[in-house]
């Protein structure tokens, strides 16, 4: 009985750790558009679906 509970706890810990790492990876690699909510690569300046600016464009750049 104790081995079964330990095994279940181990599986939950492994799956929870994977979910946490996936969330951290997604936050680093992607931005969520505040207008439509779609995920965009961090390098994008505008949303790939609605075109909403994801970063403030500087007036002096150009």
TIBAZA-935779 format. One record per residue: residue number from 1; residue in one letter; x, y, z of N, C-alpha, C, O in turn. Coordinates in steps of 0.001 Angstrom, whole numbers, plus 500000, padded with zeros to 6 digits. Example, Ala and Ser with C-alpha at 12.3 -4.5 7.8 and 13.67 -1.06 7.14 Angstrom:
! TIBAZA-935779
{rec 1, A, {513190, 494310, 507800}, {512300, 495500, 507800}, {513200, 496700, 507800}, {514236, 496681, 508465}}
{rec 2, S, {512850, 497750, 507080}, {513670, 498940, 507140}, {512900, 500030, 507870}, {513409, 501138, 508039}}
***
This chain:
! TIBAZA-935779
{rec 1, X, {500827, 498800, 500000}, {500000, 500000, 500000}, {500866, 501256, 500000}, {500599, 502193, 499247}}
{rec 2, X, {501889, 501283, 500831}, {502763, 502447, 500900}, {503540, 502629, 499604}, {503796, 503758, 499186}}
{rec 3, X, {503918, 501520, 498965}, {504647, 501609, 497693}, {503768, 502199, 496604}, {504248, 502955, 495759}}
{rec 4, X, {502484, 501859, 496618}, {501544, 502392, 495630}, {501376, 503898, 495803}, {501391, 504648, 494826}}
{rec 5, X, {501217, 504328, 497032}, {501064, 505761, 497306}, {502335, 506505, 496926}, {502269, 507597, 496362}}
{rec 6, X, {503479, 505931, 497226}, {504751, 506542, 496859}, {504893, 506643, 495339}, {505378, 507651, 494824}}
{rec 7, X, {504475, 505613, 494633}, {504532, 505623, 493164}, {503611, 506698, 492586}, {503983, 507405, 491649}}
{rec 8, X, {502427, 506814, 493141}, {501480, 507837, 492673}, {502043, 509227, 492929}, {501960, 510094, 492059}}
{rec 9, X, {502609, 509451, 494098}, {503209, 510748, 494414}, {504378, 511063, 493481}, {504561, 512211, 493076}}
{rec 10, X, {505160, 510053, 493145}, {506279, 510248, 492231}, {505790, 510632, 490833}, {506352, 511528, 490202}}
{rec 11, X, {504759, 509966, 490357}, {504193, 510287, 489042}, {503625, 511707, 489036}, {503838, 512454, 488082}}
{rec 12, X, {502916, 512075, 490077}, {502344, 513428, 490176}, {503466, 514468, 490218}, {503355, 515519, 489586}}
{rec 13, X, {504531, 514189, 490945}, {505648, 515133, 491024}, {506336, 515286, 489667}, {506701, 516397, 489281}}
{rec 14, X, {506511, 514191, 488949}, {507155, 514258, 487632}, {506278, 515033, 486652}, {506768, 515904, 485934}}
{rec 15, X, {504995, 514720, 486621}, {504091, 515423, 485703}, {503955, 516902, 486069}, {503918, 517761, 485188}}
{rec 16, X, {503881, 517193, 487350}, {503805, 518593, 487791}, {505061, 519366, 487434}, {504980, 520521, 487016}}
{rec 17, X, {506224, 518742, 487594}, {507488, 519386, 487229}, {507560, 519662, 485737}, {508035, 520719, 485321}}
{rec 18, X, {507088, 518714, 484925}, {507078, 518914, 483469}, {506140, 520055, 483079}, {506470, 520868, 482216}}
{rec 19, X, {504983, 520111, 483710}, {504037, 521187, 483424}, {504630, 522545, 483791}, {504457, 523521, 483061}}
{rec 20, X, {505323, 522604, 484917}, {505958, 523854, 485348}, {507051, 524284, 484369}, {507126, 525455, 483995}}
{rec 21, X, {507888, 523349, 483959}, {508945, 523671, 482987}, {508359, 524127, 481656}, {508894, 525038, 481025}}
{rec 22, X, {507273, 523505, 481225}, {506633, 523896, 479974}, {506090, 525319, 480063}, {506228, 526094, 479117}}
{rec 23, X, {505477, 525668, 481185}, {504960, 527026, 481371}, {506089, 528052, 481366}, {505971, 529107, 480743}}
{rec 24, X, {507177, 527743, 482056}, {508317, 528665, 482089}, {508908, 528851, 480691}, {509246, 529968, 480300}}
{rec 25, X, {509028, 527762, 479946}, {509546, 527825, 478581}, {508639, 528686, 477707}, {509125, 529511, 476933}}
{rec 26, X, {507333, 528502, 477824}, {506390, 529265, 477008}, {506451, 530756, 477344}, {506357, 531591, 476445}}
{rec 27, X, {506606, 531098, 478608}, {506690, 532511, 478990}, {507950, 533172, 478445}, {507944, 534363, 478135}}
{rec 28, X, {509029, 532403, 478327}, {510281, 532950, 477817}, {510239, 533078, 476295}, {510762, 534048, 475746}}
{rec 29, X, {509632, 532128, 475615}, {509686, 532062, 474159}, {508552, 532810, 473445}, {508699, 533177, 472279}}
{rec 30, X, {507437, 533037, 474121}, {506260, 533585, 473449}, {505686, 534775, 474190}, {505898, 534951, 475389}}
{rec 31, X, {504947, 535593, 473439}, {504150, 536695, 473993}, {502697, 536447, 473635}, {502398, 535953, 472548}}
{rec 32, X, {501801, 536786, 474535}, {500375, 536681, 474246}, {499867, 538056, 473821}, {500108, 539056, 474497}}
{rec 33, X, {499165, 538090, 472696}, {498619, 539354, 472193}, {497510, 539830, 473131}, {496595, 539065, 473437}}
{rec 34, X, {497580, 541085, 473593}, {496533, 541578, 474493}, {495198, 541804, 473773}, {494153, 541885, 474418}}
{rec 35, X, {495230, 541903, 472453}, {494022, 542166, 471674}, {493241, 540883, 471392}, {492046, 540814, 471679}}
{rec 36, X, {493911, 539858, 470827}, {493199, 538640, 470428}, {493566, 537417, 471259}, {492856, 536413, 471216}}
{rec 37, X, {494670, 537480, 472019}, {495035, 536401, 472919}, {495869, 535288, 472314}, {496189, 534325, 473012}}
{rec 38, X, {496234, 535381, 471041}, {497023, 534330, 470401}, {498488, 534431, 470833}, {498970, 535519, 471150}}
{rec 39, X, {499194, 533300, 470845}, {500613, 533292, 471184}, {501438, 533672, 469965}, {501175, 533200, 468859}}
{rec 40, X, {502431, 534521, 470166}, {503339, 534967, 469115}, {504773, 534756, 469583}, {505068, 534842, 470775}}
{rec 41, X, {505656, 534480, 468635}, {507072, 534371, 468970}, {507540, 535706, 469535}, {507070, 536761, 469111}}
{rec 42, X, {508449, 535661, 470474}, {508904, 536871, 471151}, {509552, 537858, 470182}, {509532, 539063, 470436}}
{rec 43, X, {510125, 537377, 469080}, {510799, 538267, 468137}, {509825, 539104, 467309}, {510237, 540080, 466683}}
{rec 44, X, {508551, 538742, 467296}, {507563, 539483, 466500}, {507286, 540858, 467100}, {507255, 541029, 468319}}
{rec 45, X, {507089, 541820, 466227}, {506753, 543178, 466646}, {505241, 543367, 466633}, {504688, 544103, 467450}}
{rec 46, X, {504577, 542685, 465684}, {503117, 542754, 465565}, {502526, 541352, 465645}, {503183, 540371, 465296}}
{rec 47, X, {501292, 541266, 466105}, {500595, 539979, 466211}, {500430, 539366, 464829}, {500122, 540070, 463868}}
{rec 48, X, {500633, 538062, 464725}, {500539, 537399, 463426}, {499107, 537202, 462979}, {498867, 536907, 461808}}
{rec 49, X, {498144, 537357, 463879}, {496753, 537182, 463503}, {496035, 538516, 463278}, {495385, 538706, 462250}}
{rec 50, X, {496150, 539435, 464234}, {495378, 540679, 464134}, {496232, 541900, 463806}, {495681, 542958, 463500}}
{rec 51, X, {497560, 541789, 463859}, {498430, 542906, 463521}, {498622, 543917, 464638}, {499259, 544949, 464422}}
{rec 52, X, {498096, 543654, 465816}, {498228, 544561, 466951}, {499701, 544658, 467356}, {500378, 543632, 467422}}
{rec 53, X, {500220, 545866, 467631}, {501625, 545984, 468044}, {501865, 545287, 469388}, {501156, 545531, 470364}}
{rec 54, X, {502875, 544418, 469418}, {503195, 543689, 470642}, {504212, 544423, 471496}, {504280, 544209, 472706}}
{rec 55, X, {505001, 545283, 470876}, {505975, 546104, 471592}, {505779, 547544, 471158}, {505299, 547815, 470057}}
{rec 56, X, {506149, 548450, 472023}, {506050, 549866, 471652}, {507113, 550184, 470635}, {508291, 549894, 470843}}
{rec 57, X, {506699, 550786, 469524}, {507650, 551165, 468499}, {508186, 552546, 468839}, {507426, 553475, 469114}}
{rec 58, X, {509499, 552663, 468816}, {510130, 553932, 469183}, {510077, 554913, 468005}, {510285, 554531, 466854}}
{rec 59, X, {509797, 556173, 468315}, {509688, 557198, 467275}, {511056, 557540, 466691}, {511141, 557952, 465534}}
{rec 60, X, {512126, 557378, 467467}, {513452, 557775, 467006}, {514183, 556637, 466286}, {515340, 556818, 465909}}
{rec 61, X, {513566, 555488, 466083}, {514244, 554366, 465424}, {513944, 554372, 463935}, {512960, 553773, 463499}}
{rec 62, X, {514767, 555030, 463162}, {514529, 554933, 461741}, {514874, 556176, 461068}, {514735, 556278, 459849}}
***
